[in-house]
Amino acid sequence: MPTSTRTFEVGFQSPNINSGEINVRVKITPNGALSRAVSVDLTSKIVWDRTFETELLSQDCTLLPGESCIPEFRIFNDGNYQDQFTISAVQIPDFVSLEVQQSSLEIPKNTYSDINDFTIIAKNDVEAFANSQVIFQVYLTDVPSQAKNVAIDIVIAPKIDWSIQDLTEEEDALGRFNIAMTLRNDGNAAD
């Protein structure tokens, strides 16, 4: 109607790709006044949001010598496209070993993946109360500068174990009963 306005909305729906651009020219022509046509150029770009978060699910690994634990953590792909992630161990204490050093996976947009592919094994000769951290680094495979660290606390528990190596029993001339023995500390803690 004369002296009124109308708003038109033009919507763009992104295809399932992580980059692109489209340019559209919208031409408005009044009926009966072709010379008064107006055009507007619209541009729409796909922006690839590559954000992610990590969350520790298992707090620590308390191990006896020779035992193992499987730490668990979660990676959230908060971005708007399926992305490729790499997980690698960047710190491993010398008193444990790690079965898998590096892993790679794809996570769809707005979803998460629980990671439990790594096994931490305490060495047999480790002393009690040794502690440190195994640190994993999670990053977008082609952007290692956007890394996040996940730290798993490792504690070696005490193992109390004694064995008798030599036992001698005798009765002396005064009628006293004497016992002599040698004990061996087979555990991993000073007792």
Disulfide bonds with the S-S distance in Angstrom:
Cys61-Cys69 1.88
